[in-house]
């Protein structure tokens, strides 16, 4: 009887050991997948270097939304830099890389709309954040914007854009304010102007943009702009009637009308900095925005 028992125990041990050695098919594992209509299943256990991220003292949670496509060199710098930069700030945050994987032209605004819908049940404010703009001055605070949108990349501080209505680069927005404005327009395929349209939405919603105060650095040393214009050219092409339509306030599209599919959600760690990657397929209404694909247009 004892010999039989020992054989059974040995068999079980060997079986478990061999199973643990078998490769895991990521397509069959739900551990990193998400409910595409809301937050990921692991929403209550956000991790950073294996340790749970504590809530900030004020109880607010920040989702840093980073529109993204084929900017891996910038991402390798961005993620660890933001981890170091925010380490001394009392901010409960998570970085979400909004990776556009469809065949259409890049649509920054729609990606932010998708990211917001994904995180809104667990985070009460967002940072609309360019991957190539790194904050350098430690006095730039990513704290909860109590009154209205907080434009961290102020035109007085941004290395390139200096007009008063500029709200691009890094903008913090409360959840209820983003919903009040119906998010951003979905008509901006290609590079540029979606931030200018969003400024009009902020104004029409009766909100006021605030900017950092008492910052002693200037445009040359407040941020590091790591975009290489020669190596990574922006998609500035205008086709069909794009130029005419995108110069107007869009009252037709926004957060409620964005059409998309999230194919999968992945966790990625870069030099100790944890990010969540959403692989996003945007949909295009070719009747209203044929410029989502300029390949068939007449030059």
Phi, psi and omega in degrees: 000316179298320181295320179297318179298317179296321178297317180297316180297317180296319181297316180297319181296314180296320180298312180298319181297317181292321179298322181292337179278343183292142178293145180262129177279115184296336180288344181255004183253125180268006188293335182243012180270175184217158168283112188292350178264004181197212183275164181295157181297337180268025188299332183268008182219050178300134186241154173213111184059032177083358180246140179295136179281121181288152175292150176289164183298328181273358176083002182273153180231131184253129171255115178271110184261119186242100175299139193208140166199117173053042176241048188294325178298318178293320181297323179298332176272321187297308187300306179293329178296315182293325176299315179292318185295320184270358183300325183267358180262143180277072184231127174269105188227163172215138181264128178242119177269116184265088190271110179280119186243005179278185184266357183279171177294157183298135180229090184300315184295316180296322177299320178294321176301315179297314179301319179298314179299327181289324189255351195296335181283346184240349182231141183256001168204157184236157168244117174277106197232123174288142182285341184258012180240110185253122177290137182245328182278119183296348178278359173279110187258134179262032182283167184301126180280100189292324187265299181208190180306136178252114181266098182291322180274060182308145178299339176281347184243336183295140183291347186229318188253125190231016179273151191298328184269007179291127178229021182273185177086281179218114181227126178262131184223134175291150182304311184292331178288320179296321178291322179299324181275359186058037176064214183251162177292144178263008186270358189260086175266134187096190188263135166101154170081343181295329177290323179295321177294324180292327176300320179295323177296319177299314180297315182294334179277000179076022180259155180241133179278129173252161183222159182302144179243158177059037176266119186273346177276170183233196183300336184274342185217012176276326179228158169250118180262104191264013179283127178261103186294331179284321183280324182234090181285139179280152180275088183261006183298143174239128181224167185053225179256031183301315184299320181290313185291318186279005173266001183246157175294127181270113178252014183250326186239161179171211184301323184281346186245358182295134180245130188196172172216132174263111184285324176194167181232131183231148172263136181224138177241125181240110181049044177085357180261121182271134174226155174251126183255123173257119175272112193245130173253110176276152176250147183238132171269100187294340179287320183268329179225071180296343181284006171294344177213107183271002188295333182260005183274159175274129181290000000 
